[in-house]
Amino acid sequence: MTTNFDQIVDRSGTGAIKYIRRKALFGREDVIPLWVADMEFRSPEPVIEALHQRSNHGVFGYTLPGDDYFETIREWQASHHNWEVDREWMSFVPGVVPTIGLALEIFSEPGKDILVHAPVYTPFFDVPQKLDRQVVFSNLKLEKGKYHMDLDDLRTKLKENIDVFILSNPHNPGGRVWSKDELKELASIAAENNVLVISDEIHADLVLNDYRHIPFATVSEEAAMNSITLISPTKTFNIAGLSAATAIVPNSEIREKLNHRMHALHLFRGNIMAYEAARAAYQHGEAWRKELISYLEENHRIVHAFFKENLPEIIPMEAEASFLVWIEFSQTGLPPEDVRERLICEAGLGLSPGKAFGPGGEYYQRMNIGIPRQLLLHALEKIKHAFNSLEVK
Ligand SMILES: Cc1ncc(COP(=O)(O)O)c(C=O)c1O
């Protein structure tokens, strides 16, 4: 391994959200922040070098990403996800969540509802609600310790008053990489009911072990024709502060409506550094990404072994992708507020509370393990200390 992921980087004074919002969210400045989904690692050297090069140029006028930028993304999707994407299907967008919001404003009528899985990444229901849309949840089914789509429930609910379904593919917070059968069935039910699917694939390049990400739009012609896919290098290469994403929309009618609104609001203009970082990441970041995946796999293995051995009543879900662990505390017999109190006050850790991910999340906490190993081991020891007085139910 040539990258030193064990290096501790001091982020104080950088305005990092996960640090500066600690007092507001946890009531204390000193918790170790394991909540916001960015990692504690330096980005790949080629990305940092590309930013240096560009800043050395010294002129930072209005700039567009250019065809070579999209060619890089086209090649990445083809080589990594077996998806042949036409140049014209792609548009630069300033972020995944802002584009979900914008798409909802275009493609969902006030008075119609938005369907999302539960539990799920908070903005999937929070953004629609803030845009005055009602949200309907389809609860995920827990089978053999992993989430699965409840296709019967989707079949029933998609017939109702729904015009958009937002999919986290792979799933945050459960880390599930959806199967082709699940995606295909979802595509078929959505198309039958004229429901647009927004597939958020921001975690797609962080798939672990031998799992394989399947882009939603590749599972069938109806999936391609009835979807907006949002991809981004920001999670994988730890460049979320630069805000770069791509909307991929094979259906020209949907694409034109989205692009029209992007242009109306001048959101097609990204920032120079985002283009440089994203291009360098896709072109030269692969070796780093592979090392990252190995490091994360080992972090996941350590977490599972740790709980099994020390606190078997606390059960982490096996993640098939990404650097987040969804941990169930219901077997501790403690109410969620007590779990939280122990994590914050006794362990000194700031995890994301499960209830923030909607129904079904109440007895869980989400822990970000995209961190140096030494910090991970320290956090686990702290959890052991905070929960070792447990009497199993
Ligand atoms: C599933 C998912 N989508 C989107 C985002 C954020 O995307 P962006 O920063 O491009 O808005 C996150 C960040 O945690 C995420 O987990």
The ligand as a Tripos MOL2 file, in Angstrom:
@<TRIPOS>MOLECULE
LIG
   16    16     1     0     0
SMALL
NO_CHARGES

@<TRIPOS>ATOM
      1 C1        -26.7650    8.8940   -0.4850 C.3       1 LIG1
      2 C2        -26.1560   10.2570   -0.5070 C.ar      1 LIG1
      3 N1        -26.5160   11.1220   -1.4660 N.ar      1 LIG1
      4 C3        -26.0000   12.3710   -1.5330 C.ar      1 LIG1
      5 C4        -25.0820   12.8180   -0.6090 C.ar      1 LIG1
      6 C5        -24.5540   14.2230   -0.7090 C.3       1 LIG1
      7 O1        -24.3440   14.5690   -2.0430 O.3       1 LIG1
      8 P1        -23.9500   16.0610   -2.4510 P.3       1 LIG1
      9 O2        -22.8930   16.5060   -1.4930 O.co2     1 LIG1
     10 O3        -23.4420   15.9320   -3.8570 O.co2     1 LIG1
     11 O4        -25.1880   16.8660   -2.3780 O.co2     1 LIG1
     12 C6        -24.6990   11.9510    0.4280 C.ar      1 LIG1
     13 C7        -23.7650   12.4180    1.4660 C.2       1 LIG1
     14 O5        -23.6920   11.8720    2.5350 O.2       1 LIG1
     15 C8        -25.2270   10.6440    0.4670 C.ar      1 LIG1
     16 O6        -24.8590    9.7650    1.3950 O.3       1 LIG1
@<TRIPOS>BOND
     1     1     2 1
     2     2     3 ar
     3     2    15 ar
     4     3     4 ar
     5     4     5 ar
     6     5     6 1
     7     5    12 ar
     8     6     7 1
     9     7     8 1
    10     8     9 2
    11     8    10 1
    12     8    11 1
    13    12    13 1
    14    12    15 ar
    15    13    14 2
    16    15    16 1
@<TRIPOS>SUBSTRUCTURE
     1 LIG1         1 GROUP 0 **** ****
